Amino acid sequence: MLLALLCCLLWGSQICAGHFPRACASSESLMQKECCPPWRGDGSPCGQLSGRGSCQDVLLSNAPLGPQFPFTGVDDRESWPSVFYNRTCQCSGNFMGFNCGNCKFGFRGPNCTEKQLLVRRNIFDLSVPEKDRFLAYLTLAKSTISKDYVIPTGTYGQMNNGSTPMFSDVNIYDLFVWMHYYVSRDTLLGGSEIWRDIDFAHEAPGFLPWHRLFLLLWEQEIRELTGDENFTIPYWDWRDAESCDICTDEYMGGRHPANPNLLSPGSFFSSWQIICSRLEEYNRRQTLCDGTPEGPLLRNPGNHDKTRTPRLPSSDDVELCLRLTQYESDSMDRTANFSFRNTLEGFASPLTGIADASQSSMHNALHIYMNGTMSQVQGSANDPIFLLHHAFVDSIFEQWLRRHRPLQEVYPEANAPIGHNRGSYMVPFIPLYRNGDFFISSRDLGYEYSYLQDSGPGFFQNYIAPYLEQARQIWPWLLGAALVGAVLAAMLAGLICLLGRHKRKQLPEEKQPLLMEKEDYHSLLYQSHL
């Protein structure tokens, strides 16, 4: 009933975030390489007449890349978005969007001047009506075609360099599934050749900022679709879980009684069709996923390869991960050691911080554990558990940012894998966002986590206790350094006094001034105090 009511009332809502704006999918826009649609409020490109923004050249970062991708000019995602567009809307002030028609994250109101701070909550803390509303929103997004965005079904070359556009409609939920596929797909080299060692959102520094933006845009879509301005994605706190406690019909779908790989007929999601899951077929045909339904959502939690992922992550695993002080290290890919990002992503052991190709832990462990659609990188966003899982991963990222308070310069500026440098634009988002723009606290982006709020019981344990523990471990060194410093300071002071007396004795008595100028007096007074 709730779903039907939402569909009737909200079908005409404006959608405001995603990938290729429908207004920029024409041959004219592609040939001119310009995506500066008019803002509906005043009809001018980028809302320029209202001071919202203007159409400007895209300025790309020229920082060197890592060695992982040895090609140039073979992938549409290189130097994003320059293959498709080299002019886009650059928004002013707190405005944002492909036509500057929206507000930056953390602001609302007609002029984007009202600050907001929304709270993401544990899904088990939602009331029954709140939980049912969230499930209805998911289903509504799955059944509503995006009015403002389309997906490309061919490469730029297959479009004859833009003269023959190839785009398709897509529903709002699958729009985000397609984006996650597109950012992580293999490079098509022509013929039967592909390059697998490439990913613009995983296995490198941009993993956490990219998924942070993904969730923010997804929330923005749902708010626009439903009119629920306070909507946030709930998170699933999987620490110390012994099973998938959200895998019930009441929440994200139980197990089918006859086929353990399918969802229960009583689930909201049992009738969902997935897209973008046949990567080998796309590679063989040298084509892109076109959004065609490919079968039911698959999930068989717990019946996975336990030699690779023996258990779900524990509270201790999360704490050990948070103690790593380096955000990124070494080659800045899945082989990086003592990297917080690589450890949280799941390619390094939280116990040692050492990369281990034989194990999948932390973030990766949940994907492996689900043993189905969510276990394949490119198609994993088909499963709505993806949203809850990544919301919690983002909360761990937020804990690390608050604990270590890194400057933005800590995020690598150069030599990261392609697409992951600080100044690189994130694929495949239009409007454009840089990786470094999301290496900041969630509070600066307008959202908070309920279990991380300062008034919560875990604040002391999460933020104060680690500093006290570090101080306890290093206090003998601090004390020794203080004593050495005091001795050196005393010796230096004595030396200065001796030199001063010797100099005064050398000055002839008749040449010593009887009166000092005002400035000399203050200078001598300052030196004596020093």
ABEGO torsion letter per residue (X at the ends): XAAAAAAAAAAABBBABEBBBAAAABAAAAAAGBBBBBBAAAGBBGGAAAGAEBBBBBBBBABBBBAABABBGABAABGOAAAABABBBBBBEABBEAAGABBBBGBBEAAGABBBBBBBBBAAABBAAAAAAAAAAAAAAAABBBAABBBBABBAAAAGGGABBBBBBBBAAAAAAAAAAAAABBBBAEEABBBABBBAABGBAAAAAAAAAAAAAAAAAAAAAAGBAABBBBBBBABGBABBAABBAABAEBBBAABAABBBAABAAAABBBBGABAAAAAAAGBBBAGBBAEBBBBBBGBBBAAABABBBBAAAAAAAAABABABBEAGBAABBGBAAAAAAGABBAAAGBBBAABBBEAAAAAAAAGBAAABAAAAAABAAAAAAAAAAAAAAAAAAAAAGBBAAABBABGBBBGABAABBBOABOBBBBAAAABBBAAAAGBBBAAABAABAAAAAAAAAAAAAAAAAAAAAAAAAAAAAAAAAAAAAAAAAAAAAAAAAABBAAABBABBBAAAAAAAAAAAAX
